[in-house]
Amino acid sequence: MTETVPSYLSPTGQEIVFLLLGAVAVGSALLVVVTRQLVHAALWLVLCFGALAGCYLVLTAEFVAWVQVLIYVGAVVVLLLFGIMLTRAPIGRAADLDSGNKIVAAVVAIATAVVLVTVVVDGFRTAYAPLDSATGSAKELGSAVFRNWVLPFEALSVLLLAALIGAIVISRTDIRGRD
Amino acid sequence: MPEVLDVAVRLVVIVAAFLVLPLVAGQMEHKVMAHMQARLGPMYAGGFHGWAQLIADGVKFVQKEDVIPAAADRRVFGLAPGVALVPYLVVMVVIPVGPGLVGVDLDAGLFFVLAVMGIGVLGSIMAGWSSGNKYSLMGGMRSAAQLMSYELPLVLAASSVAMAAGTLSLPGIVEAWQWWWLPWQAIGGVVFFTAGLAELRRPPFDMPIADSEIIMGPMTEYAGIRFALFMLAEYAGIIVISALTSVLFLGGWHGPLLPGPVWMLLKVFALVFVVIWLRVSYPRLREDQLQKLAWAGLVPLALVQLALTGVVRVLAV
């Protein structure tokens, strides 16, 4: 990350595609929140995750992109849709999807975005990583995760395992808490 | 210029394969089922075993009125068949047929295939919800439940092969394949094929469609060309699952005497035959049996296979 920063005035094709995908991701994310139809929100989420996967792809992180699609579109959104369809899935606009807190929520969201963007821009202003296809390949990623980052990886595994056990304990009716 | 031509030829071949192979599989299903059940079906159109009936059916589907129920969500209803079909077309791009005969050799091709196939099921969920019909909705829910439980054994079984080959690229896996992988990866192969069938919602895993209780599940309200697209998606799915099983577990283009692509096609259509055979021989699994098979049967088996692969890999290399 020590290369000189190229000019922003003549963007490469990759940068343009990245920006367009970013616009799609942000736009569909907005629609997820704004739409008055519950199931449409979940479907816009599919587009949002897809655009995000496209962003990873442009950044040559192929493995991360496919895993994003596999986990988020193939599992998380399907789980969401299943949950919606199991409880209530009205066709057409639902009046109760509007929240009285929307102004506060918008302010919080914009404030968070401003903070994050400022931090990222401030922190990585001069950092520039050249894109070559080897850095995002499954092999590189695997050796990075299991050599340099194995401790955070294991910590996360333990966290997920704890959540998993918690879910089992909560969902099983024959396990009771101590009174 | 030669590169552009190369890409163009590959794309044309893949699109042609996508248009032809599912139809062959569909025709095969009609005929194999007819003969297994000792009934003939249409035998005269076109001459040999009534092959032209398929074309007549296609013409009929195109001519039919495009009906959208009043209570449906029109946009999602129209989009659903496309979402169901396109992923299988995209998957065909990375399936290797022979040495060097592949649309694109992706570094993480295996994960690409699994990820994109998961999207196909979204089409049936969308169809189920948008039809505005309670039977469709139940079908859509069952599709979602089925996808969630069978995705896990599918991915686990596939990762076992990736572990054995030491690569995620599909041509790379076939190149690394040796004959003794057949017994070594046998459990994984059975798990993968079964879970793949379940992901396609083929009998005996056709609880989402279950014509005797919820009419046609998510496809109940569809007619004409949209319905035909769903059928095409189903047959394309059969081809894709058979091709993936051959690539991952049966050695793809490896085989004596005959040239590689011929072996690949032979293996694919042998598996397609098995798919049809299973449909004719087994009754439908109930929803709870279906979930039990996935979580209590296939997932532990896939984990056993993963452990076996790991142990052999460590001891042998």
Interface residues (C-beta under 8 A of the other chain):
Chain A: Q37 V39 H40 L43 V46 E62 F63 W66 V67 V69 L70 V73 G74 A75 V77 V78 L79 L81 F82 M85 L86 A89 I91 G92 S133 S137 A138
Chain B: A71 A72 D73 V76 L106 D107 A108 F111 F112 L114 A115 V116 G118 I119 V121 L122 I125 M126 G128 W129 S130 G132 L137 G140 M141 A144 A145 L147 M148 E151 V155 L168
